[in-house]
């Protein structure tokens, strides 16, 4: 079945991979989820294939991606879901107003929500360039964490309505994320694929894999002939499921074998 979906040919093919929960298993604290030796061996094998153009498109910041993946010189590293490609080249935001608007809504949420939150063990806020993320994977009482996440989403939706914020609020796998609607993984992936097509040598095949809500934007914009894979069994726009990151890695190993 894999050979039918991913034909063996010398034509250039693309792979777009999320990192946390997709290529690598989650950890209670994100800083612990560094690449394992197996992940690094797999990426080295993918990097060595001249017929593959691999992209890691992640919510991680550019420093993390460069530190852990910078040695794979043919892999494109796309940081924080944004139009910024770490250590390779830069796809600039659409305009200065994008940056100003992004900063404005983040300052509002910090002022109205984050600054008033009571710190609790096992949960924390992460401030990124294009988003704010509340993590609660480390909470010992996950039922309480789920309830707090639902309440937080309600508070954020109220703020969004009250101030007409152009943001997306997502309840993910032990996270709540608030992000700019103007910056999505899907828009970045589409732009890169379209740029390739403009050279009159479009990718012969494209594989897209992710586990979270932010990855759905890639599945939604992907043409039907893209091989889209959801890691886990949540509702998705992807065509196929795999059980976990280990299952996805086994498929990627098949592609390079």
CORKA-V628561 format. One record per backbone hydrogen bond with DSSP energy under -1.0 kcal/mol. NH is the residue of the N-H (numbers start at 1). CO is the residue of the C=O. Records with the same first field share a line. If there is no record, write none. Layout:
NH: CO  CO
//
This chain:
5: 1
6: 2
13: 51
14: 205
15: 53
16: 207
17: 55
18: 209
21: 24
22: 19
23: 19
24: 19
32: 29
33: 30
34: 32
40: 36
41: 37
42: 38
43: 39
44: 40
45: 41
46: 42
47: 43
48: 44
49: 46
52: 49
53: 13
55: 15
56: 76
57: 17
58: 78
65: 61
66: 62
67: 63
68: 64
69: 65
70: 66
72: 69
73: 71
75: 72
76: 54
78: 56
79: 84
80: 60
81: 58
82: 79
84: 82
86: 77
88: 85
100: 96
101: 97
102: 98
103: 99
104: 100
105: 101
106: 102
107: 103
108: 104
109: 105
110: 106
111: 107
112: 108
113: 109
114: 109
115: 110
117: 114
123: 120
124: 135
126: 133
128: 131
132: 178
133: 126
134: 176
135: 124
136: 174
138: 122
139: 136
145: 141
146: 142
147: 143
148: 144
149: 145
150: 146
151: 147
152: 148
153: 149
154: 150
155: 151
156: 152
157: 153
158: 154
159: 155
160: 156
161: 157
162: 158
163: 159
165: 160
167: 165
168: 179
170: 177
172: 175
174: 172
176: 134
177: 170
178: 132
179: 168
180: 130
181: 166
183: 180
188: 184
189: 185
190: 186
191: 187
192: 188
193: 189
194: 190
195: 191
196: 192
197: 193
198: 194
199: 196
200: 197
201: 196
204: 12
207: 14
208: 227
209: 16
210: 229
216: 213
219: 215
220: 216
221: 217
222: 218
226: 223
227: 206
228: 226
229: 208
230: 240
231: 210
232: 242
240: 228
242: 230
248: 244
249: 245
250: 246
251: 247
252: 248
253: 249
254: 250
255: 251
256: 252
//
